[in-house]
Amino acid sequence: MARLHPQRAALPIVAVLVLFAPGWLGGGASVYSAAVLIAILAVLSYGLDVIVSDLGEVSLGHTVFFAVGAYTTALLSTRAGAGSWATLGASIALALVFAAAIGLVTLRLREFVFSLVTYAMAVVAMTLAANWAFLGGSDGVRGLPMLDLSIGPLTLTARNDKELWPYAFALLVAVIYLVDRFRHSQLGAAAIMTHLNPRLATIGGIDPARVRLQVFLFSAPISALAGWLYAYQRAYVSADILENYFLILMLTAVVLVGRRQLLGPLLATALVLVQEKFFSLGGYVDKIVLGSVLVLILAFFPQGLMGLARPLGRLFRARAAPATPSLTTLETPK
């Protein structure tokens, strides 16, 4: 019988602690607002994480899927009177359509060109969102109803951030579970092989183009789900959802702790948003700090904080270990 890794065994305990943490930290409106936003933006970052960490590509257009989820929710709920379950399904479906269309074009490209083209798509999307009247233009879409996931007699609504927190937490846990299952699946193994050695992957019977598209299709709905819940939290959606701030936040969340770290995007997002919400240096200064952190990590700690922690851990263990006497000092006294 396989033994459960201690870190995995601790995950349910960590989950319970996170669920009740906002209440233990005072339970104020600002605390719950920060907790919900951390969960939403962590989910957004997990969507990019599987592209960067597993596929080895840097998509600079993942804010498009975030916007797809948010705008789909806003338009359907305000203009068609659609409920939360309907907007959820539509957000996932449209994200898959957009991912297939974008992926078929961009995933034939590699590295710098892929990143450049995906960024160009994000710029085009932001321009459309800001100027197209159908999407609300610069005014955006206002007046979204509250989240309502009620099923029959079971009432599941969220009128404020405190009531929204359990749903944000549930979405976060579900996404972390999906990412973990992906990394232990055949597709996850094929993605790593495609990342590390595409030629060897092809020899082994793996179609790199197909794998890239499948991973893209797995990734996009995750970021769209973040947009879906973000729309309900703000009750308002505009073109600012495509700003570079969200892109830089995602990239920082992916690399700050370390790539392919299951809880890495969550921890990094929490660090960034706690600083911005409770230790803010001012709007523009916070953005400068965020960008500077990303540059420093990429330049000096490419393996993230975990890469820095490993040698420090070995150093402390070496100092703490008792000195082992050499053979020359173990001579038998005469």
SVG drawing of the C-alpha trace seen along z (x, -y; Angstrom):
<svg xmlns="http://www.w3.org/2000/svg" viewBox="-38 -56 89 58">
<polyline fill="none" stroke="black" stroke-width="0.4" points="0.0,0.0 1.4,-3.4 2.2,-5.7 0.7,-9.3 3.4,-12.0 3.4,-14.1 2.9,-17.3 -0.1,-15.9 -1.5,-14.5 -1.3,-18.1 -3.3,-19.7 -6.7,-19.1 -5.6,-20.7 -4.2,-23.6 -7.5,-23.9 -9.5,-24.1 -7.1,-26.7 -7.4,-28.8 -11.2,-28.6 -11.6,-29.9 -8.6,-32.4 -10.6,-35.5 -12.8,-35.0 -9.8,-34.5 -8.2,-37.7 -11.1,-39.9 -13.8,-39.0 -14.0,-42.6 -15.3,-43.5 -11.8,-44.4 -10.4,-41.0 -13.1,-39.1 -12.7,-41.3 -9.0,-40.6 -9.6,-36.8 -12.0,-36.6 -9.8,-38.6 -6.8,-36.4 -8.8,-33.3 -10.0,-34.7 -6.6,-35.9 -4.9,-32.7 -7.4,-30.8 -6.5,-33.1 -2.8,-32.5 -3.3,-28.7 -4.6,-29.0 -1.3,-30.5 0.8,-28.3 0.1,-25.1 1.1,-26.9 4.4,-28.3 5.4,-25.6 4.3,-22.5 4.2,-23.4 7.2,-25.8 5.5,-28.6 4.8,-32.1 1.3,-33.2 1.0,-37.0 -2.6,-36.9 -4.3,-34.9 -6.1,-38.0 -8.3,-37.4 -9.8,-34.3 -10.2,-36.2 -12.2,-38.8 -14.2,-36.2 -15.5,-34.8 -16.2,-38.3 -17.9,-39.7 -19.9,-36.6 -21.2,-36.7 -21.9,-40.4 -23.7,-40.4 -25.8,-37.3 -26.9,-38.3 -27.8,-41.9 -29.2,-41.6 -30.6,-38.1 -31.4,-37.6 -29.3,-34.4 -28.7,-32.8 -25.3,-32.0 -25.2,-28.4 -26.0,-29.5 -23.2,-32.1 -20.8,-29.5 -21.5,-27.1 -21.4,-29.8 -18.1,-31.2 -16.4,-27.7 -17.9,-27.1 -16.8,-30.4 -13.4,-30.1 -13.0,-26.8 -14.0,-28.3 -11.6,-31.2 -8.8,-28.9 -9.3,-26.6 -9.3,-29.6 -6.3,-31.3 -4.4,-28.0 -4.7,-26.8 -3.0,-30.0 -0.5,-30.7 0.6,-27.3 2.3,-26.7 4.7,-29.4 7.3,-29.0 8.9,-31.0 9.3,-34.7 7.0,-34.8 4.3,-32.9 4.5,-35.4 4.5,-38.4 1.4,-37.2 -0.5,-36.4 0.3,-39.8 -0.9,-41.4 -4.2,-39.5 -4.6,-40.9 -4.0,-44.4 -6.6,-43.9 -9.1,-42.5 -8.6,-45.5 -9.1,-48.0 -12.3,-46.2 -13.6,-46.1 -13.0,-49.8 -14.6,-51.0 -17.3,-48.5 -20.7,-49.6 -21.9,-46.0 -19.4,-45.4 -20.3,-48.6 -17.4,-50.6 -15.4,-52.7 -18.4,-52.7 -18.4,-48.9 -21.3,-46.7 -22.9,-47.6 -25.6,-46.3 -24.7,-42.6 -27.0,-40.7 -25.6,-38.8 -24.2,-35.3 -27.1,-32.8 -26.3,-29.1 -29.5,-27.9 -30.7,-24.4 -34.3,-23.8 -35.1,-24.5 -31.4,-24.9 -30.5,-28.6 -26.9,-29.4 -26.5,-33.1 -23.8,-35.7 -24.8,-39.3 -21.4,-40.5 -17.7,-39.3 -18.3,-37.5 -21.0,-35.3 -19.0,-35.1 -15.9,-33.7 -17.0,-30.1 -17.7,-29.9 -14.4,-31.5 -12.7,-29.1 -14.5,-26.1 -13.5,-27.3 -9.9,-27.7 -9.8,-24.2 -11.4,-22.6 -8.9,-24.3 -5.9,-23.2 -7.2,-19.7 -7.6,-19.8 -4.1,-21.1 -2.7,-18.4 -4.7,-15.7 -3.4,-17.2 0.2,-16.9 -0.3,-13.3 -2.1,-12.5 -0.8,-11.2 -1.5,-14.7 0.6,-16.3 3.5,-13.9 3.2,-14.5 3.3,-18.3 6.5,-18.0 8.1,-15.8 7.0,-18.3 8.5,-21.1 11.8,-19.4 12.5,-17.7 9.9,-18.0 11.9,-15.8 12.2,-13.0 8.5,-13.4 7.7,-12.9 9.9,-9.8 8.0,-8.5 4.7,-8.8 3.6,-12.1 2.2,-14.8 3.6,-18.1 1.1,-20.3 -1.9,-18.3 -0.5,-18.3 0.0,-22.0 -3.6,-22.6 -5.0,-20.2 -3.1,-21.9 -4.3,-25.3 -7.9,-24.0 -7.4,-22.8 -5.9,-26.1 -8.3,-28.7 -11.5,-27.7 -9.6,-28.0 -8.8,-31.6 -12.4,-32.2 -13.8,-30.8 -11.8,-33.5 -13.4,-36.1 -16.8,-34.6 -16.5,-35.0 -14.7,-38.4 -17.7,-39.8 -20.0,-38.8 -17.7,-40.2 -17.4,-43.6 -21.0,-43.7 -19.3,-45.6 -17.0,-44.7 -15.0,-47.0 -11.9,-47.0 -9.7,-47.5 -9.9,-43.7 -7.4,-43.4 -4.9,-45.8 -1.2,-44.8 -1.6,-44.7 -3.3,-41.4 -0.8,-40.0 2.2,-41.0 0.4,-39.6 -0.1,-36.3 3.5,-36.0 4.7,-37.0 2.4,-34.4 3.8,-31.7 7.5,-32.4 7.7,-34.0 7.5,-30.8 8.7,-28.5 7.4,-26.8 5.4,-23.6 4.8,-24.2 1.2,-23.2 0.5,-26.0 3.0,-28.4 0.5,-30.6 -1.8,-30.8 1.1,-31.8 2.5,-34.3 -0.9,-35.9 -1.5,-36.2 1.9,-37.8 1.3,-40.4 -2.3,-41.2 -1.7,-41.4 1.0,-44.0 -1.3,-46.0 -4.4,-45.8 -2.9,-46.3 0.6,-47.7 0.0,-49.8 2.6,-52.3 0.2,-53.9 -1.4,-52.7 1.4,-53.4 4.1,-52.6 2.5,-49.2 2.6,-48.5 6.3,-49.5 7.0,-47.1 5.1,-44.3 7.0,-44.8 10.3,-45.1 9.7,-41.8 9.0,-40.0 12.2,-41.4 14.3,-40.5 13.0,-36.9 13.5,-36.3 17.0,-37.8 18.5,-36.5 16.2,-33.7 14.9,-31.9 13.8,-28.9 11.8,-31.2 11.9,-31.4 11.9,-27.6 15.2,-27.6 16.6,-30.0 15.2,-28.0 16.8,-24.7 20.5,-25.7 19.7,-27.7 18.0,-24.6 21.0,-22.4 23.3,-25.0 21.3,-25.1 21.1,-21.3 24.8,-21.1 25.5,-23.5 23.0,-21.8 24.4,-18.3 26.9,-17.1 30.5,-17.0 31.6,-13.6 35.1,-12.7 37.5,-11.7 39.2,-8.3 42.6,-9.8 41.1,-11.1 39.8,-7.7 43.1,-6.2 43.2,-3.8 45.1,-5.3 48.3,-3.5"/>
</svg>
